[in-house]
Amino acid sequence: MENMFARTTESPTVGITFDGVPIAAQAGDTVAAALLAAGVAHFRDTPVSGTARGPWCMMGACFDCLVSIDGEPARQACMVVVAPAMRVERQHGAADYAADDAA
C-alpha cells in the first residue's frame, strides 16, 4: 500500500529515531508529521485495552499521538518540532512519571 503521507517537496533532513530505528525527518516537521511520512501510524497503545492509536487531529486537541521524546513521556507528537538526534519511542499504556522530589 502506498504511503498517503508521502512527501511532495524536499527540505534539509534531520536524523531522529523511533523505537531505535533511524528516520530521516525534514527540518520544520512535527514529530507526528515525520513519523507519518516515514510510514509509522502506530504511536501509542491505550492504557485500558492496549488498542493502537496514532495522530488524528494534528493540532493538539485529541491526545492520540502521545509518545515519549528523549525520555519524557506523554508528549504530543503533533505539537513538537523535530530536533537532531531526537529519540522518540512508542508509548505503551499510561505515562509513568517520576515522583517529584521537591516536597
Residue pairs with C-beta under 8 A, 6 or more apart in sequence:
3 37
3 39
5 33
5 36
5 37
5 39
6 37
7 26
7 37
10 26
11 26
11 27
11 28
12 26
12 27
13 24
13 25
13 26
13 27
14 24
14 25
14 26
14 27
14 29
14 34
14 82
14 83
14 84
14 86
15 22
15 23
15 24
15 25
15 84
15 85
16 22
16 23
16 25
16 31
16 34
16 82
16 83
16 84
16 85
16 86
16 87
16 88
17 23
17 86
17 87
17 88
18 35
18 38
18 40
18 88
18 89
18 90
19 88
19 89
19 90
23 34
23 35
23 38
23 40
24 38
25 31
25 34
25 37
25 38
25 82
26 34
26 37
26 82
27 82
28 81
28 82
29 37
29 81
29 82
30 58
30 77
30 78
30 79
30 80
30 81
30 82
31 65
31 67
31 69
31 75
31 77
31 78
31 80
31 81
31 82
31 86
31 88
32 43
32 55
32 58
32 65
32 77
32 78
33 58
33 78
34 82
35 43
35 77
35 88
36 54
36 55
40 54
41 54
42 52
42 53
42 54
42 90
43 53
43 54
43 55
43 64
43 65
43 66
43 67
43 77
43 90
43 91
44 52
44 53
44 54
44 64
44 65
44 66
44 67
44 90
44 91
44 92
45 51
45 52
45 53
45 90
45 91
45 92
45 93
46 53
46 93
47 93
47 94
50 93
53 64
53 65
54 64
54 65
55 64
55 65
55 77
55 78
56 62
56 64
56 65
57 64
57 78
58 65
58 78
59 78
60 76
60 78
60 79
63 76
65 76
65 77
65 78
66 73
66 74
66 75
66 76
66 77
66 91
66 95
67 75
67 77
67 88
67 89
67 90
67 91
68 74
68 75
68 88
68 89
68 90
68 91
68 95
69 75
69 77
69 80
69 86
69 87
69 88
69 89
70 86
70 87
71 87
73 91
73 95
73 96
73 97
74 91
74 95
74 97
77 88
